[in-house]
Amino acid sequence: ARGFVYDSRNNLQMRGLVVLLMSKAAGPNKSSEVPLPHDMVSGIYSSQRSLAEITELIHTAFLVHRGIVDIRQLKSCDGPMKDMQFGNKMAILSGDFLLANASMGLAQLQNTKVVELVSSAIGDLVQGIYYENSILSEENNITDDIGTSRSEEH
């Protein structure tokens, strides 16, 4: 099983695989209309497969957005700044494009509970990254004034 999710260099679509395995283990939703047997392949329905694909799209968008370079930390020897700015803009647009496709796929599932859960997960992911970045920026930008005010408070 380890070979499916890790090849010593990269994680391989683990999130989609987890969705597929959970879908197969849970089986069909008993409260919805009965799906036709030809809709199922290897015990997984097309909507469950779509959810796995959507999960991978969201994760890929996250990785693309994380690839944005902080231009303030670059030196002139790193290359032309205009190229880096263009690359950042393309990374943002590409990540947004993937998120838009994931959102369209979620809408096509026509399951509001799934949309709510995935939207909540995306919100939690963004809040966690924001929190992580705010802590890192606080640690890197402490000035003498802040240090003095903190020592006076204690």
OpenMM code with the backbone's topology and positions (N, CA, C; nanometers):
from openmm import Vec3, app, unit

residues = "ALA ARG GLY PHE VAL TYR ASP SER ARG ASN ASN LEU GLN MET ARG GLY LEU VAL VAL LEU LEU MET SER LYS ALA ALA GLY PRO ASN LYS SER SER GLU VAL PRO LEU PRO HIS ASP MET VAL SER GLY ILE TYR SER SER GLN ARG SER LEU ALA GLU ILE THR GLU LEU ILE HIS THR ALA PHE LEU VAL HIS ARG GLY ILE VAL ASP ILE ARG GLN LEU LYS SER CYS ASP GLY PRO MET LYS ASP MET GLN PHE GLY ASN LYS MET ALA ILE LEU SER GLY ASP PHE LEU LEU ALA ASN ALA SER MET GLY LEU ALA GLN LEU GLN ASN THR LYS VAL VAL GLU LEU VAL SER SER ALA ILE GLY ASP LEU VAL GLN GLY ILE TYR TYR GLU ASN SER ILE LEU SER GLU GLU ASN ASN ILE THR ASP ASP ILE GLY THR SER ARG SER GLU GLU HIS".split()
positions = [
    Vec3(0.0826, -0.1195, 0.0000),
    Vec3(0.0000, 0.0000, 0.0000),
    Vec3(0.0868, 0.1256, 0.0000),
    Vec3(0.2041, 0.1178, 0.0614),
    Vec3(0.2905, 0.2351, 0.0681),
    Vec3(0.3286, 0.2831, -0.0716),
    Vec3(0.3473, 0.1924, -0.1653),
    Vec3(0.3831, 0.2290, -0.3014),
    Vec3(0.2759, 0.3099, -0.3719),
    Vec3(0.1497, 0.2997, -0.3269),
    Vec3(0.0426, 0.3773, -0.3880),
    Vec3(0.0475, 0.5244, -0.3491),
    Vec3(0.0939, 0.5538, -0.2281),
    Vec3(0.0884, 0.6917, -0.1800),
    Vec3(0.2245, 0.7576, -0.1660),
    Vec3(0.3340, 0.6821, -0.1756),
    Vec3(0.4648, 0.7426, -0.1576),
    Vec3(0.5676, 0.6664, -0.2383),
    Vec3(0.6423, 0.7354, -0.3213),
    Vec3(0.7426, 0.6669, -0.4029),
    Vec3(0.8844, 0.7134, -0.3699),
    Vec3(0.9094, 0.7534, -0.2474),
    Vec3(1.0362, 0.8020, -0.1920),
    Vec3(1.0742, 0.9395, -0.2444),
    Vec3(1.0027, 0.9925, -0.3418),
    Vec3(1.0282, 1.1276, -0.3898),
    Vec3(0.9047, 1.2162, -0.3779),
    Vec3(0.7888, 1.1616, -0.4019),
    Vec3(0.6663, 1.2411, -0.4076),
    Vec3(0.5507, 1.1664, -0.3432),
    Vec3(0.4594, 1.2433, -0.2848),
    Vec3(0.3319, 1.1845, -0.2449),
    Vec3(0.2469, 1.1746, -0.3706),
    Vec3(0.1818, 1.0632, -0.3884),
    Vec3(0.1086, 1.0389, -0.5124),
    Vec3(-0.0413, 1.0422, -0.4907),
    Vec3(-0.1021, 1.1540, -0.5112),
    Vec3(-0.2469, 1.1670, -0.5116),
    Vec3(-0.3135, 1.0938, -0.3958),
    Vec3(-0.2583, 1.1105, -0.2795),
    Vec3(-0.3082, 1.0409, -0.1616),
    Vec3(-0.4501, 1.0842, -0.1253),
    Vec3(-0.4809, 1.2114, -0.1391),
    Vec3(-0.6117, 1.2601, -0.0964),
    Vec3(-0.7233, 1.1977, -0.1795),
    Vec3(-0.7049, 1.1933, -0.3107),
    Vec3(-0.8050, 1.1303, -0.3972),
    Vec3(-0.8204, 0.9824, -0.3685),
    Vec3(-0.7076, 0.9167, -0.3404),
    Vec3(-0.7122, 0.7745, -0.3073),
    Vec3(-0.7901, 0.7504, -0.1786),
    Vec3(-0.7701, 0.8371, -0.0801),
    Vec3(-0.8440, 0.8237, 0.0463),
    Vec3(-0.9939, 0.8410, 0.0207),
    Vec3(-1.0304, 0.9387, -0.0621),
    Vec3(-1.1725, 0.9594, -0.0945),
    Vec3(-1.2295, 0.8355, -0.1624),
    Vec3(-1.1552, 0.7777, -0.2572),
    Vec3(-1.2041, 0.6580, -0.3262),
    Vec3(-1.2187, 0.5397, -0.2307),
    Vec3(-1.1211, 0.5200, -0.1441),
    Vec3(-1.1289, 0.4085, -0.0491),
    Vec3(-1.2442, 0.4267, 0.0497),
    Vec3(-1.2633, 0.5491, 0.0965),
    Vec3(-1.3757, 0.5750, 0.1877),
    Vec3(-1.5094, 0.5570, 0.1151),
    Vec3(-1.5140, 0.5978, -0.0100),
    Vec3(-1.6364, 0.5815, -0.0884),
    Vec3(-1.6713, 0.4346, -0.1054),
    Vec3(-1.5700, 0.3559, -0.1354),
    Vec3(-1.5944, 0.2133, -0.1541),
    Vec3(-1.6359, 0.1474, -0.0228),
    Vec3(-1.5716, 0.1879, 0.0866),
    Vec3(-1.6048, 0.1298, 0.2167),
    Vec3(-1.7446, 0.1707, 0.2618),
    Vec3(-1.7834, 0.2961, 0.2368),
    Vec3(-1.9136, 0.3449, 0.2806),
    Vec3(-2.0269, 0.2943, 0.1930),
    Vec3(-1.9984, 0.2749, 0.0660),
    Vec3(-2.1032, 0.2283, -0.0237),
    Vec3(-2.1947, 0.3409, -0.0659),
    Vec3(-2.3032, 0.3084, -0.1332),
    Vec3(-2.3945, 0.4119, -0.1836),
    Vec3(-2.4758, 0.4753, -0.0710),
    Vec3(-2.5236, 0.5950, -0.0976),
    Vec3(-2.6096, 0.6668, -0.0042),
    Vec3(-2.7487, 0.6036, -0.0098),
    Vec3(-2.7949, 0.5544, 0.1024),
    Vec3(-2.9240, 0.4837, 0.1071),
    Vec3(-3.0427, 0.5772, 0.0895),
    Vec3(-3.0270, 0.7065, 0.1237),
    Vec3(-3.1405, 0.7977, 0.1183),
    Vec3(-3.1651, 0.8541, -0.0212),
    Vec3(-3.0672, 0.8465, -0.1095),
    Vec3(-3.0858, 0.9016, -0.2444),
    Vec3(-3.1510, 0.7977, -0.3339),
    Vec3(-3.1841, 0.8415, -0.4535),
    Vec3(-3.2456, 0.7480, -0.5471),
    Vec3(-3.1451, 0.6381, -0.5821),
    Vec3(-3.1943, 0.5230, -0.6147),
    Vec3(-3.1091, 0.4069, -0.6396),
    Vec3(-3.0328, 0.4266, -0.7702),
    Vec3(-2.8970, 0.4274, -0.7633),
    Vec3(-2.8199, 0.4421, -0.8868),
    Vec3(-2.8260, 0.3136, -0.9685),
    Vec3(-2.8095, 0.3303, -1.0966),
    Vec3(-2.8102, 0.2155, -1.1849),
    Vec3(-2.6802, 0.1379, -1.1700),
    Vec3(-2.6859, 0.0044, -1.1842),
    Vec3(-2.5641, -0.0761, -1.1679),
    Vec3(-2.4531, -0.0382, -1.2643),
    Vec3(-2.4882, 0.0102, -1.3857),
    Vec3(-2.3831, 0.0458, -1.4817),
    Vec3(-2.3112, 0.1754, -1.4438),
    Vec3(-2.3624, 0.2490, -1.3434),
    Vec3(-2.2945, 0.3696, -1.2956),
    Vec3(-2.1748, 0.3356, -1.2074),
    Vec3(-2.1666, 0.2106, -1.1635),
    Vec3(-2.0631, 0.1700, -1.0701),
    Vec3(-1.9507, 0.0970, -1.1439),
    Vec3(-1.8259, 0.1376, -1.1124),
    Vec3(-1.7081, 0.0704, -1.1650),
    Vec3(-1.6194, 0.0373, -1.0461),
    Vec3(-1.5896, -0.0899, -1.0272),
    Vec3(-1.5065, -0.1372, -0.9156),
    Vec3(-1.5634, -0.0955, -0.7806),
    Vec3(-1.6942, -0.0913, -0.7708),
    Vec3(-1.7583, -0.0585, -0.6443),
    Vec3(-1.7611, 0.0892, -0.6121),
    Vec3(-1.7287, 0.1740, -0.7104),
    Vec3(-1.7251, 0.3189, -0.6887),
    Vec3(-1.8117, 0.3855, -0.7953),
    Vec3(-1.9000, 0.4738, -0.7509),
    Vec3(-1.9883, 0.5450, -0.8425),
    Vec3(-1.9155, 0.6627, -0.9065),
    Vec3(-1.9665, 0.7080, -1.0185),
    Vec3(-1.9019, 0.8184, -1.0916),
    Vec3(-1.8975, 0.9462, -1.0077),
    Vec3(-1.9996, 0.9707, -0.9277),
    Vec3(-1.9994, 1.0897, -0.8421),
    Vec3(-1.8904, 1.0794, -0.7350),
    Vec3(-1.8667, 0.9590, -0.6849),
    Vec3(-1.7597, 0.9398, -0.5866),
    Vec3(-1.6234, 0.9609, -0.6526),
    Vec3(-1.6082, 0.9131, -0.7742),
    Vec3(-1.4835, 0.9346, -0.8489),
    Vec3(-1.4642, 1.0828, -0.8754),
    Vec3(-1.5717, 1.1516, -0.9095),
    Vec3(-1.5639, 1.2963, -0.9329),
    Vec3(-1.5186, 1.3697, -0.8071),
    Vec3(-1.5681, 1.3272, -0.6927),
    Vec3(-1.5271, 1.3896, -0.5668),
    Vec3(-1.3778, 1.3691, -0.5419),
    Vec3(-1.3254, 1.2525, -0.5750),
    Vec3(-1.1814, 1.2278, -0.5613),
    Vec3(-1.1026, 1.3201, -0.6540),
    Vec3(-1.1514, 1.3383, -0.7764),
    Vec3(-1.0851, 1.4279, -0.8713),
    Vec3(-1.0897, 1.5721, -0.8222),
    Vec3(-1.2027, 1.6122, -0.7682),
    Vec3(-1.2188, 1.7473, -0.7142),
    Vec3(-1.1217, 1.7696, -0.5989),
    Vec3(-1.1076, 1.6695, -0.5145),
    Vec3(-1.0140, 1.6784, -0.4020),
    Vec3(-0.8723, 1.7001, -0.4516),
    Vec3(-0.8332, 1.6287, -0.5543),
    Vec3(-0.6986, 1.6465, -0.6113),
    Vec3(-0.6829, 1.7828, -0.6778),
    Vec3(-0.7882, 1.8327, -0.7438),
    Vec3(-0.7831, 1.9666, -0.8025),
    Vec3(-0.7588, 2.0722, -0.6956),
    Vec3(-0.8293, 2.0605, -0.5853),
    Vec3(-0.8142, 2.1568, -0.4760),
    Vec3(-0.6731, 2.1507, -0.4191),
    Vec3(-0.6204, 2.0306, -0.3991),
    Vec3(-0.4856, 2.0172, -0.3459),
    Vec3(-0.3820, 2.0727, -0.4433),
    Vec3(-0.4000, 2.0478, -0.5714),
    Vec3(-0.3072, 2.1005, -0.6711),
    Vec3(-0.3125, 2.2528, -0.6747),
    Vec3(-0.4322, 2.3105, -0.6653),
    Vec3(-0.4455, 2.4566, -0.6601),
    Vec3(-0.3717, 2.5121, -0.5391),
    Vec3(-0.3842, 2.4436, -0.4261),
    Vec3(-0.3128, 2.4837, -0.3046),
    Vec3(-0.1620, 2.4837, -0.3292),
    Vec3(-0.1109, 2.3789, -0.3931),
    Vec3(0.0331, 2.3705, -0.4188),
    Vec3(0.0787, 2.4791, -0.5158),
    Vec3(-0.0025, 2.5077, -0.6171),
    Vec3(0.0325, 2.6132, -0.7125),
    Vec3(0.0366, 2.7477, -0.6407),
    Vec3(-0.0623, 2.7751, -0.5583),
    Vec3(-0.0630, 2.9012, -0.4837),
    Vec3(0.0548, 2.9103, -0.3871),
    Vec3(0.0940, 2.7985, -0.3281),
    Vec3(0.2089, 2.7999, -0.2358),
    Vec3(0.3407, 2.8248, -0.3095),
    Vec3(0.3421, 2.8062, -0.4410),
    Vec3(0.4627, 2.8255, -0.5196),
    Vec3(0.4927, 2.9700, -0.5531),
    Vec3(0.4128, 3.0621, -0.5032),
    Vec3(0.4354, 3.2040, -0.5305),
    Vec3(0.5617, 3.2488, -0.4584),
    Vec3(0.6440, 3.3227, -0.5286),
    Vec3(0.7739, 3.3652, -0.4769),
    Vec3(0.7608, 3.5021, -0.4117),
    Vec3(0.8230, 3.5177, -0.2952),
    Vec3(0.8282, 3.6482, -0.2287),
    Vec3(0.9362, 3.7311, -0.2975),
    Vec3(0.8942, 3.8246, -0.3796),
    Vec3(0.9872, 3.9029, -0.4610),
    Vec3(1.0772, 3.9902, -0.3747),
    Vec3(1.0308, 4.0288, -0.2570),
    Vec3(1.1131, 4.1138, -0.1696),
    Vec3(1.2404, 4.0432, -0.1251),
    Vec3(1.2401, 3.9102, -0.1253),
    Vec3(1.3574, 3.8356, -0.0800),
    Vec3(1.4542, 3.8031, -0.1931),
    Vec3(1.4208, 3.8409, -0.3157),
    Vec3(1.5070, 3.8100, -0.4293),
    Vec3(1.6187, 3.9128, -0.4434),
    Vec3(1.7270, 3.8690, -0.5025),
    Vec3(1.8399, 3.9569, -0.5319),
    Vec3(1.8458, 3.9756, -0.6830),
    Vec3(1.9196, 4.0737, -0.7274),
    Vec3(1.9285, 4.1008, -0.8712),
    Vec3(1.9915, 3.9839, -0.9465),
    Vec3(2.0738, 3.9034, -0.8789),
    Vec3(2.1365, 3.7892, -0.9462),
    Vec3(2.0385, 3.6735, -0.9685),
    Vec3(1.9201, 3.6784, -0.9065),
    Vec3(1.8201, 3.5726, -0.9229),
    Vec3(1.7476, 3.5800, -1.0567),
    Vec3(1.7614, 3.6892, -1.1280),
    Vec3(1.6965, 3.7033, -1.2575),
    Vec3(1.6114, 3.8283, -1.2628),
    Vec3(1.5548, 3.8557, -1.3795),
    Vec3(1.4725, 3.9764, -1.3963),
    Vec3(1.3478, 3.9723, -1.3083),
    Vec3(1.3219, 4.0822, -1.2388),
    Vec3(1.2064, 4.0898, -1.1490),
    Vec3(1.0749, 4.0845, -1.2260),
    Vec3(1.0722, 4.1394, -1.3472),
    Vec3(0.9482, 4.1367, -1.4259),
    Vec3(0.9067, 3.9934, -1.4565),
    Vec3(1.0054, 3.9066, -1.4822),
    Vec3(0.9738, 3.7660, -1.5077),
    Vec3(0.9164, 3.6999, -1.3831),
    Vec3(0.9712, 3.7333, -1.2674),
    Vec3(0.9205, 3.6751, -1.1427),
    Vec3(0.7796, 3.7265, -1.1129),
    Vec3(0.7563, 3.8553, -1.1386),
    Vec3(0.6225, 3.9101, -1.1165),
    Vec3(0.5213, 3.8435, -1.2092),
    Vec3(0.5596, 3.8240, -1.3349),
    Vec3(0.4715, 3.7565, -1.4302),
    Vec3(0.4456, 3.6130, -1.3850),
    Vec3(0.5496, 3.5435, -1.3386),
    Vec3(0.5342, 3.4065, -1.2896),
    Vec3(0.4397, 3.3983, -1.1710),
    Vec3(0.4503, 3.4957, -1.0808),
    Vec3(0.3596, 3.4988, -0.9659),
    Vec3(0.2155, 3.5196, -1.0098),
    Vec3(0.1959, 3.6104, -1.1045),
    Vec3(0.0602, 3.6356, -1.1542),
    Vec3(0.0030, 3.5103, -1.2198),
    Vec3(0.0851, 3.4406, -1.2966),
    Vec3(0.0396, 3.3178, -1.3619),
    Vec3(0.0095, 3.2086, -1.2588),
    Vec3(0.0900, 3.2009, -1.1519),
    Vec3(0.0653, 3.1016, -1.0474),
    Vec3(-0.0682, 3.1290, -0.9787),
    Vec3(-0.0949, 3.2544, -0.9514),
    Vec3(-0.2219, 3.2899, -0.8870),
    Vec3(-0.3389, 3.2563, -0.9791),
    Vec3(-0.3287, 3.2960, -1.1062),
    Vec3(-0.4371, 3.2680, -1.2013),
    Vec3(-0.4552, 3.1178, -1.2235),
    Vec3(-0.3457, 3.0441, -1.2294),
    Vec3(-0.3556, 2.8990, -1.2501),
    Vec3(-0.4214, 2.8316, -1.1309),
    Vec3(-0.3812, 2.8700, -1.0106),
    Vec3(-0.4438, 2.8135, -0.8908),
    Vec3(-0.5911, 2.8481, -0.8828),
    Vec3(-0.6240, 2.9727, -0.9177),
    Vec3(-0.7645, 3.0139, -0.9171),
    Vec3(-0.8455, 2.9375, -1.0220),
    Vec3(-0.7842, 2.9114, -1.1381),
    Vec3(-0.8508, 2.8340, -1.2421),
    Vec3(-0.8827, 2.6930, -1.1930),
    Vec3(-0.7861, 2.6307, -1.1242),
    Vec3(-0.8096, 2.4964, -1.0701),
    Vec3(-0.9197, 2.4984, -0.9646),
    Vec3(-0.9200, 2.6003, -0.8789),
    Vec3(-1.0264, 2.6113, -0.7784),
    Vec3(-1.1625, 2.6338, -0.8439),
    Vec3(-1.1662, 2.7120, -0.9504),
    Vec3(-1.2927, 2.7345, -1.0213),
    Vec3(-1.3445, 2.6045, -1.0818),
    Vec3(-1.2548, 2.5255, -1.1409),
    Vec3(-1.2972, 2.3960, -1.1957),
    Vec3(-1.3458, 2.3026, -1.0858),
    Vec3(-1.2791, 2.3049, -0.9717),
    Vec3(-1.3233, 2.2222, -0.8589),
    Vec3(-1.4618, 2.2659, -0.8118),
    Vec3(-1.4848, 2.3961, -0.8097),
    Vec3(-1.6156, 2.4478, -0.7681),
    Vec3(-1.7251, 2.4069, -0.8661),
    Vec3(-1.6948, 2.4115, -0.9952),
    Vec3(-1.7935, 2.3676, -1.0953),
    Vec3(-1.8222, 2.2187, -1.0791),
    Vec3(-1.7196, 2.1403, -1.0534),
    Vec3(-1.7392, 1.9968, -1.0315),
    Vec3(-1.8234, 1.9694, -0.9084),
    Vec3(-1.8005, 2.0473, -0.8025),
    Vec3(-1.8822, 2.0322, -0.6811),
    Vec3(-2.0287, 2.0650, -0.7102),
    Vec3(-2.0517, 2.1701, -0.7861),
    Vec3(-2.1894, 2.2079, -0.8195),
    Vec3(-2.2580, 2.0986, -0.9006),
    Vec3(-2.1832, 2.0338, -0.9890),
    Vec3(-2.2409, 1.9287, -1.0723),
    Vec3(-2.2782, 1.8044, -0.9915),
    Vec3(-2.2169, 1.7871, -0.8743),
    Vec3(-2.2545, 1.6738, -0.7894),
    Vec3(-2.3951, 1.6904, -0.7329),
    Vec3(-2.4423, 1.8139, -0.7245),
    Vec3(-2.5765, 1.8456, -0.6751),
    Vec3(-2.6020, 1.7860, -0.5363),
    Vec3(-2.5025, 1.7991, -0.4502),
    Vec3(-2.5142, 1.7510, -0.3129),
    Vec3(-2.4672, 1.8637, -0.2215),
    Vec3(-2.5623, 1.9361, -0.1627),
    Vec3(-2.5270, 2.0544, -0.0836),
    Vec3(-2.4439, 2.0207, 0.0390),
    Vec3(-2.4626, 1.9044, 0.0959),
    Vec3(-2.3838, 1.8657, 0.2136),
    Vec3(-2.2358, 1.8495, 0.1764),
    Vec3(-2.2085, 1.7893, 0.0613),
    Vec3(-2.0707, 1.7722, 0.0154),
    Vec3(-2.0085, 1.9087, -0.0139),
    Vec3(-2.0853, 1.9961, -0.0788),
    Vec3(-2.0354, 2.1310, -0.1084),
    Vec3(-2.0022, 2.2037, 0.0215),
    Vec3(-2.0893, 2.1919, 0.1200),
    Vec3(-2.0668, 2.2565, 0.2492),
    Vec3(-1.9414, 2.2025, 0.3172),
    Vec3(-1.9225, 2.0714, 0.3160),
    Vec3(-1.8048, 2.0117, 0.3802),
    Vec3(-1.6745, 2.0505, 0.3100),
    Vec3(-1.6734, 2.0477, 0.1780),
    Vec3(-1.5525, 2.0831, 0.1037),
    Vec3(-1.5230, 2.2317, 0.1202),
    Vec3(-1.6254, 2.3158, 0.1169),
    Vec3(-1.6055, 2.4600, 0.1365),
    Vec3(-1.5488, 2.4882, 0.2748),
    Vec3(-1.5982, 2.4184, 0.3738),
    Vec3(-1.5470, 2.4337, 0.5099),
    Vec3(-1.4010, 2.3894, 0.5185),
    Vec3(-1.3683, 2.2808, 0.4512),
    Vec3(-1.2300, 2.2322, 0.4512),
    Vec3(-1.1361, 2.3322, 0.3839),
    Vec3(-1.1806, 2.3925, 0.2728),
    Vec3(-1.0990, 2.4942, 0.2051),
    Vec3(-1.0806, 2.6152, 0.2963),
    Vec3(-1.1870, 2.6569, 0.3631),
    Vec3(-1.1775, 2.7687, 0.4566),
    Vec3(-1.0800, 2.7400, 0.5695),
    Vec3(-1.0860, 2.6196, 0.6245),
    Vec3(-0.9930, 2.5809, 0.7311),
    Vec3(-0.8494, 2.5794, 0.6814),
    Vec3(-0.8287, 2.5315, 0.5591),
    Vec3(-0.6956, 2.5283, 0.4994),
    Vec3(-0.6392, 2.6695, 0.4854),
    Vec3(-0.7202, 2.7615, 0.4348),
    Vec3(-0.6758, 2.8993, 0.4152),
    Vec3(-0.6490, 2.9667, 0.5497),
    Vec3(-0.7352, 2.9441, 0.6480),
    Vec3(-0.7124, 3.0022, 0.7807),
    Vec3(-0.5834, 2.9503, 0.8424),
    Vec3(-0.5556, 2.8218, 0.8249),
    Vec3(-0.4321, 2.7646, 0.8785),
    Vec3(-0.3088, 2.8241, 0.8142),
    Vec3(-0.3127, 2.8433, 0.6836),
    Vec3(-0.1997, 2.9035, 0.6129),
    Vec3(-0.1827, 3.0487, 0.6551),
    Vec3(-0.2934, 3.1211, 0.6675),
    Vec3(-0.2875, 3.2603, 0.7110),
    Vec3(-0.2254, 3.2697, 0.8494),
    Vec3(-0.2687, 3.1826, 0.9392),
    Vec3(-0.2158, 3.1813, 1.0751),
    Vec3(-0.0662, 3.1487, 1.0737),
    Vec3(-0.0283, 3.0488, 0.9960),
    Vec3(0.1127, 3.0097, 0.9852),
    Vec3(0.1981, 3.1256, 0.9332),
    Vec3(0.1499, 3.1918, 0.8284),
    Vec3(0.2244, 3.3041, 0.7712),
    Vec3(0.2310, 3.4230, 0.8661),
    Vec3(0.1247, 3.4483, 0.9423),
    Vec3(0.1271, 3.5615, 1.0346),
    Vec3(0.2255, 3.5362, 1.1485),
    Vec3(0.2356, 3.4125, 1.1935),
    Vec3(0.3325, 3.3799, 1.2981),
    Vec3(0.4752, 3.3935, 1.2445),
    Vec3(0.4995, 3.3437, 1.1234),
    Vec3(0.6329, 3.3545, 1.0643),
    Vec3(0.6727, 3.4992, 1.0418),
    Vec3(0.5784, 3.5825, 0.9971),
    Vec3(0.6118, 3.7229, 0.9730),
    Vec3(0.6358, 3.7960, 1.1041),
    Vec3(0.5646, 3.7595, 1.2099),
    Vec3(0.5894, 3.8196, 1.3411),
    Vec3(0.7286, 3.7832, 1.3914),
    Vec3(0.7689, 3.6586, 1.3734),
    Vec3(0.9004, 3.6152, 1.4187),
    Vec3(1.0126, 3.6828, 1.3402),
    Vec3(0.9904, 3.7077, 1.2117),
    Vec3(1.0947, 3.7659, 1.1268),
    Vec3(1.0994, 3.9177, 1.1322),
    Vec3(0.9937, 3.9842, 1.1787),
    Vec3(0.9873, 4.1309, 1.1740),
    Vec3(0.9830, 4.1947, 1.3116),
    Vec3(1.0340, 4.1299, 1.4138),
    Vec3(1.0335, 4.1892, 1.5472),
    Vec3(1.1343, 4.3030, 1.5492),
    Vec3(1.0869, 4.4206, 1.5921),
    Vec3(1.1754, 4.5366, 1.6005),
    Vec3(1.2083, 4.5646, 1.7458),
    Vec3(1.2985, 4.6590, 1.7677),
    Vec3(1.3356, 4.6963, 1.9047),
    Vec3(1.2163, 4.7543, 1.9792),
    Vec3(1.1330, 4.8317, 1.9097),
    Vec3(1.0156, 4.8904, 1.9749),
    Vec3(0.9211, 4.7823, 2.0250),
    Vec3(0.8989, 4.6804, 1.9441),
    Vec3(0.8098, 4.5713, 1.9852),
    Vec3(0.8719, 4.4959, 2.1006),
    Vec3(1.0001, 4.4701, 2.0926),
    Vec3(1.0680, 4.3990, 2.2011),
    Vec3(1.0612, 4.4752, 2.3312),
    Vec3(1.0733, 4.6068, 2.3259),
    Vec3(1.0656, 4.6894, 2.4458),
    Vec3(0.9257, 4.6874, 2.5033),
    Vec3(0.8251, 4.7012, 2.4172),
    Vec3(0.6872, 4.7031, 2.4664),
    Vec3(0.6497, 4.5686, 2.5268),
    Vec3(0.6999, 4.4598, 2.4729),
    Vec3(0.6686, 4.3284, 2.5291),
    Vec3(0.7350, 4.3104, 2.6652),
    Vec3(0.8559, 4.3590, 2.6792),
    Vec3(0.9250, 4.3408, 2.8083),
    Vec3(0.8612, 4.4267, 2.9156),
    Vec3(0.8048, 4.5416, 2.8787),
    Vec3(0.7379, 4.6267, 2.9764),
    Vec3(0.6053, 4.5672, 3.0212),
    Vec3(0.5392, 4.4912, 2.9334),
    Vec3(0.4103, 4.4329, 2.9679),
    Vec3(0.4263, 4.3232, 3.0724),
    Vec3(0.5376, 4.2525, 3.0711),
    Vec3(0.5552, 4.1391, 3.1620),
    Vec3(0.6147, 4.1839, 3.2866),
] * unit.nanometer
topology = app.Topology()
chain = topology.addChain("A")
for resn in residues:
    res = topology.addResidue(resn, chain)
    for name in ("N", "CA", "C"):
        topology.addAtom(name, app.Element.getBySymbol(name[0]), res)
